[in-house]
Amino acid sequence: MLPRQKMEEFQVRIRNRSWLPFLRARRYLRSRQSLLDCSLTHFFREAERHRG
């Protein structure tokens, strides 16, 4: 395993799937509006999940 040069390149692997959480976070944190959209989306998803 080689160390990554950039934080965005770090991956999380679970079985045969991998995610790039730092790259995803950077994309959501680019602007206040996108951060707000992301936060509200997560809030409403959690509310829906607990509603049932």
C-alpha positions, -999 to +999 in steps of 0.1 A: +000+000+000+014+034-010+007+065+010-015+090-008-001+124-017-035+143-013-061+139+015-088+137-012-073+104-025-079+085+008-104+057+003-127+038+026-132+002+014-160-021+025-159-055+008-159-047-030-170-010-027-149+020-020-157+056-012-137+088-012-151+106+019-127+135+018-133+143-018-171+142-011-168+164+019-147+190-001-174+191-028-201+197-002-181+224+016-173+245-015-201+270-008-225+278+020-255+269-002-242+235-010-233+229+027-268+240+037-284+218+011-264+188+023-273+194+059-310+198+052-310+167+031-295+147+058-318+162+084-349+153+064-336+118+056-331+111+093-365+126+101-382+103+076-363+073+090-375+080+125-410+089+115-421+053+109 
